[in-house]
Amino acid sequence: MACINSDGTPAPSAKQILDLLQEEALTPPVIAAKLERPLFRVRSSLRELQKANLVTQQGEGFIAAK
């Protein structure tokens, strides 16, 4: 399941992750727990969002790019 649409916009699942990361950096396990998703899917989505410059890594966590 791709988290970036062909037009470059985030898919609904990615939008949920981005919404969580607006205020604070969160680690992949915390994101997975909050969204009740498998950790491997969250990590995959974060990689795609990072490649699209929509999130940045801060230490062990991620935060939405400004």
Secondary structure, 3 states (H helix, E strand, C coil): CCCECCCCCECHHHHHHHHHCCCCCECHHHHHHHHCCCHHHHHHHHHHHHHCCCEEEECCEEEECC
